[in-house]
Amino acid sequence: MQFSDFSIHRSILEAIKELNYTTPTPIQEQAIPEILEGNDIVGCAQTGTGKTAAFAIPILDILHPIVGSIKKKKFIRTVVITPTRELAIQVQENFELYGKYTNIRSLVLFGGVNQNPQVDALKEGVDIVITTPGRFLDLYKQGFISLDQMHHLIIDEADLMFDMGFINDVKKIIKLSPSNRQTLLFSATMPFEIRVLADEFLKNPKYISVTPVSSTAQNVKQKIYFVEKENKRNLLVHLVEEEKLENAIIFVRTKHGADNLVKALSKKNISAIAIHGDKSQSARIRALDEFKSKKVKFLIATDIAARGIDIDQLPFVINFDLPNIPETYVHRIGRTGRAGNDGISISFCGKDEKTYWQDIIKLTKITAKEISNHPFPWKENQSENLNSGSKDKTPKKDFRNKNKSQSSKSNSKNSNSRKSDNSKKNKKRWY
């Protein structure tokens, strides 16, 4: 199937063609016709499968004849709710790209910046608003947003909305929306809470699910290093220097950890920049721009801050800290190996994270390659049976085993001798 097979306006098809899009992804192939038919949908697909285009393209096609000429007064027709500022910006960029030959105007709203430019843009009139929940409710309460002409509500990355505690704000926005709206809900995972939300607010939704979250991309090679926790930084520096790694997102668990890793790498003259929730919006945009332009080699990110980041031809993803939720591992490594390109995922597993790795293997059934010949392995051979994949390790003779065996036999004899002596003593005491 081709994009040209859809009943999409030629202006939008032309923009898609310029982006070298010819064949829709599975989520796009299934979702676009349903959206064009006016159905509510719940779409589940992992990161990098084209969810944004799956709703942006048909929404643009529906709005194109409604919006009309550039002189026609504009009203908010579509609202897209996203959990993070980065994702909101990314989604708007997609709308702009696909709708470049239309008169449809989009606007992104998010907090952490002066609201005045956003208010001015709203007063001029927009057709599509892409927004984070807090700033949207803020501006609505101030009277700068009207939903009287709203046609579509799109809830993007719904599972992350729950994780970040935004779900009550999302429900408020849903209740403010016209009852005859078309509602589209997209999520990378489909926990029970998402289904409850869909049952409560969507009208006979069509459920679309592609590439289960437990699966990882076939063109991503996965490697695992079992390393002492205190040596993770040393191992990272070793890999950067020995294997010439660069242009990678490095995932860490905490904001504090991200900042500390940037400092540690800078001491080794390795350029890196952090992105997390405590950074200002301008700092986060600057970090992304510097990484995309390759001014810095590594982007150190927390999971929440990284959701929505879309970087073409990213060769490496490094799990400096393993996630405690196995589905998160799938999302992380889905950042590489996109659009048919090959990618490499490198994971560090400390002793305190071994249960995390076991959970990841259980969910994904992966065959990650264990790299054992590195300078900072676990001090004890505790990586046995933790990885279902192959090992990059040449068997070596260990003459200590023989000595240990002989020592064990000797200890066993001594132990038996002591037991015999004690038995005799006990017998004497008994009688």
N, C-alpha and C positions, 0 to 999 in steps of 0.2 A: 504493500500500500504506500502511496505517496501523499504528501500534503495537498497536492493538486487534486486529489480524489475527494477531499472534503469540499463542502459547499461554502467556501470562504471567499470573501471579496478579493478581487485581483490586487488591490492596493496592499493588502496585508500579505498576500502570497508573494508579491514582489519583494517586500522587505524580508520575508522568510528566505526567499531564494538567494538574496544578497548575503545572507548569513551562512550559506551553503547547507541549509537544512533541506533535505529531500525526503527522507523516510522518518516518519514519526516513531517515537519510542513506544513501548507497550502501554504505558500509562497515558500517553497522549492519544494513541490510537483508540483506546477504550473510552477515555473521558471526553474528548472533544465532541463526538456525536451526541452524547448524553446532555452535555451542557447546551449545545445548539438546539436540542429538543426542549429545553426549558426545565429539565429534571434537576432535583436536588441530588447531590452525590456525596459520597464519602470515599475519598481516594487514599489508598495506603501504598506507598512506594518509598523505598529507601533513598538516601541522599544521592544526588547525581543522576537520577533517572528522568529528569525533565518535568517535574511537577509544575514548575512556574509556567512554562509554555503551555502545559496541559489546560490551565485555566485562562491564561492571559490571551492566547490566540482567539478562542471562541468568544470571550467577553468583548474583545475589540471588534470582532465581526458583528456581534449583536448591537453594540453601541454605534457603530459607524453610520448607519442610516438615521439613527435617532438624533445624533449630534448635529449632522448636517453641515452647513457652511460655518466658516470661522466667525462670522458676524452674529450667529445665533447665540442667544443668551445661554450660559452654561449653568447646569445644576449638578450636584453630586449624584451620579447614577450608580456608582460601584464603590464599595468600601472593602479594602483588603486589610485584615488585622494580622500583624506579625508580632512575634515575641521580642525581637531585638531590632535595634536601629540598623545594624549591618544588613540584616535580612530585608528590612523595609527599603533600604537604598537599592539593594540588589534587585528586588522585585520591580521597583520603579524603572530601573535601567532596562529591564526586559520589556516592560510595557512601551517604553520610549522606542526601543529598537524595532519591535514588531509593528508599532503604530506610527512609524515615521512618515508614512504617506497618507495619514488621516489627519483630521482636525481635532482628534481626541487629545485632551490635555490632562496630565496626571500630576499629582502632588504628593510628596512624602512628608509625613508629620512624625516627629519624635521629640521626646523631652531632652533635657540637658543643654538646650540652646535657647537663645532668645526667641520668643514666640512671634514677635512682630512681623518678621518676613513671611512666616507661615500664614499669619492672619491676613496680611496684604494680598497674598496669592489666593486665599480663599475668597476674598472680596472681589477679586478680578473674575473669579469663576473657574471651576475645574470640573472635569467629568469623573475622574477616578482619584480616590484618596487611598494611599497606602500608609498605614499608621500603626504605631504601637498603642496598646490599650489606654495607658495613663494619659498621654497627651491628647488623644482623641476625646476622652471624657472631659478633660479639662476645658478644651475649646468648645465642646458642646454645651457645657454648663454656662460658659460665658456668652453663649448665643451666636458664636461665629460659624456654627455648622448646622445645616438644615438637611433632614433626611426625607423630606416630603416627596422628592422625585427619585428616591433610591430604588434600583432594580435588583442589584446583586450584593450579597454579603459573602465574602470569602474569608474563611478562618484557616490560615496557613500555619503549619508546624503545630498542630493542636496539642500533641503530646508534650512539647516543650512549654506550652502555655501552662499546663498542669504543673510541670516540674518547677517553673519559676513563680508559681503562685498567682498567675494572672487570670485564672479561670473565672473568678467572680466578676472581674471587669469585663471579660468577654461576654458573660451572660447578661450583664447590664446593657452592653451594646446591642446584643441580639434583641432584647426587649424593647429597645428604642427604635428598632428598625420596623418598617412597614410589614404587616403580616403577609402580604402577597409577594414578598421578595423571593428570589431564587437563592438558595443557600448552598455553598460549596465548602466542604470541610476536607482539608488535606493533612495527612499526618505520616510521619516516617514509621511509626509503630501504631498498633491498634489495641491499647489496653482497655480494660473493661469500662473505665471512666469515659473514654471517647465514645463508646457505643451508647452509653447512658445519655451523653450530651446530644448525640445524633437523634436518638429516639425522642428526646424531649423537644428539640427545636427544629428538626428537619421534617419535611413532608414526604413520606414514602421514598426515602433516599435509595439511590442505586449504589450498591457497594462494589467498589473496584479495587482489587488488590493484585499487585504484580511484584515479582521478585521478593519472596518472603524475607523479613528482616534477619532471619537466621543465616541467610546465604551471603557470602562475600564474593566480590567480583573475581571472575576466573583469570583475568589478566593482571591481577595484583599478586606478586610474589611476597609471601609472608615469612618473616624471620623472627626468631625469639632468642633472646640472650638472658640466661639466668645469671644475675649479677648481684653482688652484695649491695644493699641499699646505699651505703655510704660511698660506694664507688661508681654510682650511676653517672655522675658528672665526668669522672675520669674516663669512663668507657665512651661517653659521648664525644669528648675531645679526641680520644684515640681514633674513633671511627671517622670523625671529620678530617683528621690529619692523614690517616692511613688510606682511607677509601675515597678521599676527596669529596665528601658529601657536601651538598649545598642545595639551596632552593627547596627547603623542606619546612612543613609545619610540624612543630614539636608540641605534643599535647601534655599538659601537666594538670594536676588535680585542683590546685588552689591558685588564687591571685598572688598570694605571697610567694608561692613556689615559682611562679612565672617571673616575677621581678628578680628573685634571687638567682634564677638560672641565667637571666640576661646579664647580670653583674658578673657571675662566674665565667661566662663565655667571653665577656669583654676583657677580662683579665688575661685571657689566652689569645687576645687579638682576633676573636671570632665575632663577626658582626651579627647581632640579633636584636629583635625588638619585641616587646610584649603587647598582647592585646587581651584585655579582660574588663569586667564590669566596672571597675573603679577608675578606668581611664575616661577622660573627657571625650566627647564626640569628636572634636577636632583631632585629638591625639590618636583615636582609633582609626580615623580616616587616613591620617598621615602614616600610621604604621602599615596599613594595608597598601597604600600607594608606594611606600618605600620598598615593601617586600615584592609587590608585583613588578616594579621597575628594576628589581634586583640590586637596589642600593644596599640592602642588608640580605644576608644569606639565609637567615632563619627567622620564622615567625613563631614566637612562643605563645601558646593560646590555651585558655580554658575552654571546656566544651560549650558552655553557654555563649561565650563571645564568638566562638568559631562557627556556630550554626548560621548558615546563610552565606558564608564566604564561598565564593565560586571563583576558582583560579584555574585557568586553562593550563594543561600540560604540567601539572605538578608531579615531579618524579618520585618524591619521597614523603611518607608520613612516618613520624617517629612517636611511639607511645613511651614517653619518658616515665610517666606514671600510668600503670594499667588502670582502666576504669573498673569500678566495682559493679557496674551494670553491664552485662555482656552485650546487649544491643548497642550500647554506646561504642563499643569496639568496631562494630559493623559500620556505624555512621562515620567514625573517624577514618578508617582506611578507605571508605568510599570517596574520600577527597582526592585520591590518586587513581590512576588507571581509568580516567574518563575518556569519553568520545573515542573509544577504540585504542587509546594509548596504553602502553604498559606502565606499571607502577610497582613500587616496592614499599612494603610496610615493615618497619623495624620496631620491635617491642622489647622493653626491659622489664624483667620480672624479678623483684626482690623477694626474699623469703616471706615477708609479710604480705605479699600479693599472690602467693601460690594458689590460694583458693579462688582468686579472681580469674587466674589463667585456666584453672580447671573448669570454672563455669563457662568461660568463653569457648573452650573446646567442646564442652557438652552441648552448647547451643549451636555452634557453627559447623561442627564436625570438620574443622580445618586440618590441613596437613602442613603446618608451619615448619620451616626448617630450623632446627636447633643449632645455633652456632656456639660450639663449646671451646674452640681454640682461640680464646681471647684472654687478655691479661687479668681480668677481674671476675673470675667465676665464683660461685658459692663455695665457701670454705669446706663444706661437706657435700657429698654427692646426693643432694636432695632434689635434683631435677628429674631423677628417674621416674618414669611412669606419669609425668606431668604433661608430656607433650605427645600427641598422636602422630606427629610428623617425623621426617627423617632427621638424622643427626649429621652435622658436618664435623665428624670427629674420626680420626684414625685410631683404631684400637692399639693400645700399647701394653707391653708386658709389664706387669707390676710384681716385682720380686718380693715386695713387702707382704703380698698375700700369703706366700709360702711361709714366711716367718710368722705371720699372724696365725696361720693354721697350726704351725708347730707349737707356738706359744699357747694357743687355745687348748691343744691336746694336753700340754704340760699342766696348764691351769686346771684342766678337767681331772687329771690324775691326782693333783694335789687336793682338789676339792673332794674327790672320792675318799682319799686317805683321811682327810679331816673328818668327813662324815662317819667313816668307820671307827675312828678314835672316839668321836663323840658318842657313837652308838654303844661302844664298850663302856664308856663312863656312865652313860645313862643306865645301862644294865646293872652296873655296880650300885648306882644310887637306888634303882628300883628294888633290888633284892637286899 
